Amino acid sequence: VIHVTPARKDEVIAVLAGLEGVDVHATTEDWRIVATAIDTGSVMAIDQLAAMNRIPGVVSAMLAYHQIDHPDTGD
């Protein structure tokens, strides 16, 4: 969940859309954005969360849910 300043909401959404592994799913009328971040071959989701917090106009970006998928080992 990303809380943004009202004047920069659209700008923040555009920057989020450019982050690898990040998808924007919804926005609220009180200037919050719901997005997901997943690990990719070149970036980890936790690093993208840190990047979100550095975007101008972001008040806070926080983790609301975390899921770890372990690859099937076939055992």
KESE-416169 format. One record per residue: chain; x, y, z of N, C-alpha, C, O in turn; residue number from 1. Coordinates in steps of 0.001 Angstrom, whole numbers, plus 500000, padded with zeros to 6 digits. Layout:
SITE; chain; n.px; n.py; n.pz; ca.px; ca.py; ca.pz; c.px; c.py; c.pz; o.px; o.py; o.pz; resi
SITE; A; X; Y; Z; X; Y; Z; X; Y; Z; X; Y; Z; NUM
...
***
This chain:
SITE; chain; n.px; n.py; n.pz; ca.px; ca.py; ca.pz; c.px; c.py; c.pz; o.px; o.py; o.pz; resi
SITE; A; 500859; 498834; 500000; 500000; 500000; 500000; 500903; 501226; 500000; 501796; 501353; 500838; 1
SITE; A; 500666; 502114; 499063; 501494; 503302; 498903; 500614; 504527; 499125; 499612; 504711; 498433; 2
SITE; A; 500987; 505359; 500084; 500259; 506595; 500364; 501021; 507722; 499684; 502229; 507865; 499877; 3
SITE; A; 500314; 508527; 498884; 500974; 509574; 498101; 500366; 510937; 498379; 499254; 511044; 498897; 4
SITE; A; 501112; 511978; 498027; 500568; 513325; 498104; 499604; 513508; 496931; 499877; 513028; 495830; 5
SITE; A; 498494; 514186; 497149; 497468; 514300; 496100; 497981; 514852; 494773; 497602; 514358; 493711; 6
SITE; A; 498816; 515845; 494822; 499277; 516495; 493596; 500176; 515602; 492746; 500361; 515877; 491561; 7
SITE; A; 500734; 514550; 493317; 501697; 513722; 492585; 501199; 512297; 492326; 501968; 511444; 491884; 8
SITE; A; 499944; 512044; 492595; 499402; 510689; 492461; 499641; 510109; 491071; 500145; 508992; 490952; 9
SITE; A; 499293; 510840; 490028; 499454; 510327; 488665; 500922; 510107; 488320; 501269; 509133; 487651; 10
SITE; A; 501774; 511004; 488772; 503213; 510873; 488538; 503767; 509620; 489222; 504567; 508889; 488638; 11
SITE; A; 503342; 509382; 490446; 503796; 508204; 491183; 503330; 506936; 490480; 504100; 505984; 490354; 12
SITE; A; 502088; 506911; 490022; 501570; 505741; 489315; 502406; 505453; 488068; 502700; 504295; 487770; 13
SITE; A; 502781; 506485; 487355; 503601; 506307; 486153; 504972; 505721; 486496; 505465; 504844; 485787; 14
SITE; A; 505579; 506194; 487564; 506883; 505679; 487979; 506749; 504227; 488429; 507584; 503391; 488083; 15
SITE; A; 505709; 503923; 489195; 505494; 502548; 489647; 505349; 501601; 488467; 505874; 500488; 488491; 16
SITE; A; 504643; 502038; 487442; 504432; 501194; 486258; 505744; 500867; 485549; 505829; 499873; 484828; 17
SITE; A; 506751; 501686; 485749; 508045; 501451; 485132; 508991; 500599; 485954; 510070; 500246; 485477; 18
SITE; A; 508616; 500260; 487171; 509473; 499428; 488018; 509278; 497960; 487674; 508148; 497475; 487620; 19
SITE; A; 510358; 497267; 487446; 510310; 495850; 487093; 509670; 495036; 488214; 510033; 495174; 489382; 20
SITE; A; 508718; 494191; 487844; 508062; 493324; 488809; 506965; 493986; 489619; 506397; 493362; 490515; 21
SITE; A; 506655; 495249; 489318; 505637; 495989; 490069; 504400; 496187; 489194; 504504; 496596; 488038; 22
SITE; A; 503237; 495894; 489759; 501960; 496125; 489080; 501065; 496948; 489986; 500944; 496667; 491178; 23
SITE; A; 500433; 497975; 489410; 499461; 498792; 490138; 498089; 498168; 489904; 497700; 497910; 488765; 24
SITE; A; 497358; 497927; 490999; 496061; 497260; 490896; 494881; 498176; 491169; 493819; 497994; 490574; 25
SITE; A; 495035; 499149; 492048; 493902; 500011; 492402; 494407; 501298; 493033; 495535; 501378; 493517; 26
SITE; A; 493543; 502298; 493014; 493794; 503544; 493737; 492551; 503866; 494548; 491457; 503400; 494232; 27
SITE; A; 492721; 504655; 495585; 491589; 505058; 496418; 491427; 506565; 496340; 492298; 507282; 495849; 28
SITE; A; 490294; 507020; 496835; 490037; 508459; 496813; 490807; 509203; 497892; 490853; 510433; 497884; 29
SITE; A; 491413; 508468; 498824; 492218; 509131; 499858; 493718; 508991; 499563; 494532; 508937; 500484; 30
SITE; A; 494072; 508936; 498291; 495449; 508993; 497794; 496300; 507800; 498198; 497459; 507943; 498588; 31
SITE; A; 495701; 506626; 498096; 496465; 505401; 498313; 496468; 504592; 497034; 495526; 504640; 496243; 32
SITE; A; 497527; 503861; 496851; 497690; 503008; 495672; 497949; 501596; 496163; 498740; 501385; 497082; 33
SITE; A; 497287; 500640; 495554; 497515; 499230; 495869; 498348; 498651; 494728; 497954; 498708; 493563; 34
SITE; A; 499493; 498099; 495079; 500390; 497538; 494078; 501011; 496254; 494605; 501053; 496018; 495813; 35
SITE; A; 501486; 495436; 493690; 502235; 494240; 494068; 503635; 494344; 493504; 503866; 494989; 492481; 36
SITE; A; 504569; 493697; 494189; 505950; 493614; 493724; 506375; 492158; 493850; 506164; 491531; 494888; 37
SITE; A; 506966; 491631; 492802; 507434; 490246; 492829; 508922; 490200; 492496; 509448; 491067; 491798; 38
SITE; A; 509582; 489174; 493010; 510977; 488957; 492649; 511054; 488611; 491170; 510230; 487855; 490654; 39
SITE; A; 512042; 489167; 490501; 512296; 488821; 489104; 513728; 488301; 489026; 514413; 488195; 490044; 40
SITE; A; 514164; 487988; 487848; 515531; 487503; 487693; 516587; 488537; 488028; 517731; 488184; 488314; 41
SITE; A; 516216; 489824; 487997; 517227; 490857; 488215; 516967; 491779; 489398; 517825; 492592; 489740; 42
SITE; A; 515807; 491671; 490027; 515495; 492549; 491159; 514590; 491809; 492148; 513736; 491007; 491769; 43
SITE; A; 514811; 492111; 493422; 513976; 491497; 494452; 512856; 492460; 494845; 513019; 493679; 494788; 44
SITE; A; 511730; 491899; 495240; 510562; 492706; 495611; 510885; 493666; 496752; 510419; 494806; 496750; 45
SITE; A; 511666; 493225; 497712; 512001; 494093; 498849; 512792; 495322; 498388; 512659; 496402; 498963; 46
SITE; A; 513605; 495151; 497360; 514337; 496295; 496813; 513389; 497251; 496097; 513588; 498466; 496127; 47
SITE; A; 512364; 496709; 495456; 511385; 497564; 494793; 510552; 498328; 495834; 510169; 499474; 495596; 48
SITE; A; 510276; 497709; 496968; 509573; 498409; 498043; 510407; 499601; 498525; 509875; 500685; 498762; 49
SITE; A; 511708; 499390; 498664; 512597; 500494; 499057; 512600; 501582; 497983; 512601; 502771; 498303; 50
SITE; A; 512600; 501177; 496705; 512568; 502152; 495608; 511274; 502961; 495626; 511282; 504160; 495346; 51
SITE; A; 510168; 502305; 495954; 508878; 503009; 496031; 508939; 504126; 497063; 508401; 505209; 496835; 52
SITE; A; 509581; 503877; 498183; 509684; 504882; 499239; 510532; 506074; 498833; 510445; 507134; 499453; 53
SITE; A; 511345; 505919; 497808; 512195; 507024; 497337; 511564; 507836; 496214; 512143; 508836; 495791; 54
SITE; A; 510398; 507437; 495721; 509742; 508166; 494634; 509210; 509491; 495179; 508513; 509508; 496194; 55
SITE; A; 509535; 510605; 494507; 508988; 511895; 494946; 507456; 511848; 494959; 506829; 511418; 493992; 56
SITE; A; 506876; 512293; 496058; 505433; 512276; 496196; 504914; 511112; 497023; 503744; 511104; 497407; 57
SITE; A; 505762; 510128; 497306; 505353; 508999; 498146; 505555; 509389; 499600; 506658; 509746; 500015; 58
SITE; A; 504475; 509315; 500367; 504546; 509573; 501802; 505068; 508317; 502494; 505956; 508391; 503344; 59
SITE; A; 504508; 507160; 502122; 504986; 505890; 502655; 504552; 504756; 501740; 503493; 504804; 501114; 60
SITE; A; 505386; 503750; 501680; 505062; 502509; 500982; 505305; 501403; 501993; 506404; 501273; 502532; 61
SITE; A; 504278; 500608; 502247; 504418; 499584; 503276; 503937; 498234; 502767; 503088; 498137; 501881; 62
SITE; A; 504501; 497224; 503349; 504149; 495853; 503028; 502878; 495475; 503772; 502826; 495557; 504999; 63
SITE; A; 501861; 495064; 503037; 500610; 494653; 503670; 500481; 493136; 503702; 499758; 492595; 504538; 64
SITE; A; 501169; 492449; 502807; 501076; 490993; 502735; 502341; 490485; 502074; 502855; 491114; 501149; 65
SITE; A; 502844; 489362; 502534; 504056; 488770; 501969; 503830; 487287; 501764; 503350; 486597; 502664; 66
SITE; A; 504169; 486801; 500600; 504025; 485382; 500296; 505323; 484882; 499696; 505924; 485539; 498846; 67
SITE; A; 505744; 483724; 500142; 506935; 483096; 499594; 506512; 481802; 498916; 505915; 480928; 499545; 68
SITE; A; 506821; 481686; 497647; 506559; 480456; 496916; 507877; 479712; 496770; 508843; 480251; 496230; 69
SITE; A; 507915; 478506; 497239; 509114; 477682; 497099; 508961; 476814; 495859; 507899; 476236; 495630; 70
SITE; A; 510008; 476720; 495065; 509920; 475888; 493868; 509679; 474423; 494247; 510173; 473943; 495268; 71
SITE; A; 508931; 473743; 493428; 508665; 472326; 493652; 509941; 471553; 493387; 510507; 471618; 492296; 72
SITE; A; 510390; 470818; 494403; 511645; 470070; 494256; 511412; 468687; 493653; 512367; 467983; 493325; 73
SITE; A; 510153; 468299; 493508; 509868; 467006; 492910; 510047; 465831; 493850; 509960; 464679; 493426; 74
SITE; A; 510296; 466109; 495123; 510478; 465019; 496093; 509168; 464399; 496495; 509146; 463471; 497303; 75
***
